Amino acid sequence: MEFEQRQGHHLDPRQRRKLTSGKKFSGNWVWNKNFWCRNGILDGKELGTDCQIFEIDGTSVRMAREKGKGSTTIYSLQYPAPAPNTFSCYT
């Protein structure tokens, strides 16, 4: 599958989430060239910085860590979305 790279605009770089596991995540992100770079804290533990690449092809989104050289996750978007904040994920 070939993917098209896209960048977001006017997005809030602050992240604060309570995960389904109950853990708390907070962090920040920036666009650095073609990479989405984030650093974060998960339940008080520093995660460090990871620059990831996101590629979109129709309803498939491929996310690859470590500037595209690390682990990969493919998300399948559904329209209309079944419920807020839900998606399918394949690793």
Kinemage of the C-alpha trace (Angstrom):
@kinemage 1
@onewidth
@group {chain A} dominant
@subgroup {mainchain}
@vectorlist {calphas} color= white
{ca met a 1} P 0.000 0.000 0.000
{ca glu a 2} L 1.383 3.406 -0.889
{ca phe a 3} L 0.794 6.264 1.488
{ca glu a 4} L 0.637 10.003 1.060
{ca gln a 5} L 2.352 12.146 3.697
{ca arg a 6} L 0.327 15.023 5.110
{ca gln a 7} L 0.912 17.612 7.800
{ca gly a 8} L -1.716 19.044 10.145
{ca his a 9} L -2.382 22.731 10.569
{ca his a 10} L -3.689 24.747 13.521
{ca leu a 11} L -3.449 21.840 15.945
{ca asp a 12} L -2.908 22.217 19.689
{ca pro a 13} L 0.571 20.870 20.588
{ca arg a 14} L -0.376 20.111 24.197
{ca gln a 15} L -1.459 16.590 25.028
{ca arg a 16} L -3.295 15.529 28.160
{ca arg a 17} L -5.113 12.224 28.193
{ca lys a 18} L -6.369 9.622 30.597
{ca leu a 19} L -5.856 6.310 28.832
{ca thr a 20} L -8.304 3.412 28.939
{ca ser a 21} L -5.793 1.672 31.227
{ca gly a 22} L -6.349 4.491 33.744
{ca lys a 23} L -2.820 5.868 33.298
{ca lys a 24} L -2.326 9.587 32.768
{ca phe a 25} L -0.368 10.916 29.806
{ca ser a 26} L 0.782 14.476 29.187
{ca gly a 27} L 3.259 15.940 26.746
{ca asn a 28} L 3.918 18.224 23.822
{ca trp a 29} L 4.528 17.779 20.120
{ca val a 30} L 5.950 19.750 17.202
{ca trp a 31} L 6.296 19.238 13.451
{ca asn a 32} L 9.999 18.850 12.626
{ca lys a 33} L 10.427 18.654 8.836
{ca asn a 34} L 8.184 15.700 7.862
{ca phe a 35} L 8.083 14.189 11.339
{ca trp a 36} L 5.630 14.493 14.209
{ca cys a 37} L 7.895 14.695 17.272
{ca arg a 38} L 6.510 14.247 20.766
{ca asn a 39} L 7.801 13.987 24.279
{ca gly a 40} L 5.679 12.924 27.159
{ca ile a 41} L 5.175 11.732 30.681
{ca leu a 42} L 3.209 8.550 31.425
{ca asp a 43} L 2.136 8.213 35.066
{ca gly a 44} L 5.102 10.342 36.142
{ca lys a 45} L 7.695 8.544 33.968
{ca glu a 46} L 9.552 10.550 31.280
{ca leu a 47} L 9.181 8.875 27.888
{ca gly a 48} L 11.767 10.920 26.018
{ca thr a 49} L 11.358 12.281 22.509
{ca asp a 50} L 10.240 10.177 19.552
{ca cys a 51} L 9.814 11.526 16.024
{ca gln a 52} L 7.196 9.606 14.079
{ca ile a 53} L 5.904 9.601 10.543
{ca phe a 54} L 2.196 9.477 9.703
{ca glu a 55} L 1.082 8.412 6.234
{ca ile a 56} L -2.512 8.501 5.019
{ca asp a 57} L -4.069 6.498 2.186
{ca gly a 58} L -7.850 6.760 2.032
{ca thr a 59} L -9.089 5.339 5.318
{ca ser a 60} L -5.735 3.820 6.360
{ca val a 61} L -3.256 5.701 8.535
{ca arg a 62} L 0.222 4.256 9.034
{ca met a 63} L 2.259 5.504 12.007
{ca ala a 64} L 5.922 4.510 12.306
{ca arg a 65} L 8.137 5.396 15.271
{ca glu a 66} L 11.824 6.392 15.240
{ca lys a 67} L 11.560 8.521 12.068
{ca gly a 68} L 9.856 5.702 10.183
{ca lys a 69} L 12.458 3.069 11.107
{ca gly a 70} L 10.807 1.710 14.265
{ca ser a 71} L 7.643 -0.186 15.056
{ca thr a 72} L 4.627 0.474 12.834
{ca thr a 73} L 0.918 0.724 13.611
{ca ile a 74} L -1.835 0.926 10.995
{ca tyr a 75} L -5.137 2.534 11.925
{ca ser a 76} L -8.326 2.055 9.952
{ca leu a 77} L -10.642 5.056 9.959
{ca gln a 78} L -14.379 4.470 9.757
{ca tyr a 79} L -16.889 6.961 8.360
{ca pro a 80} L -19.161 7.786 9.934
{ca ala a 81} L -17.222 7.143 13.101
{ca pro a 82} L -18.995 4.576 15.317
{ca ala a 83} L -18.456 6.669 18.446
{ca pro a 84} L -16.172 9.527 19.517
{ca asn a 85} L -12.536 8.559 20.103
{ca thr a 86} L -12.818 5.005 18.710
{ca phe a 87} L -10.821 3.409 15.910
{ca ser a 88} L -9.425 0.077 14.770
{ca cys a 89} L -5.733 -0.558 15.262
{ca tyr a 90} L -3.408 -3.198 13.798
{ca thr a 91} L 0.230 -3.555 14.904
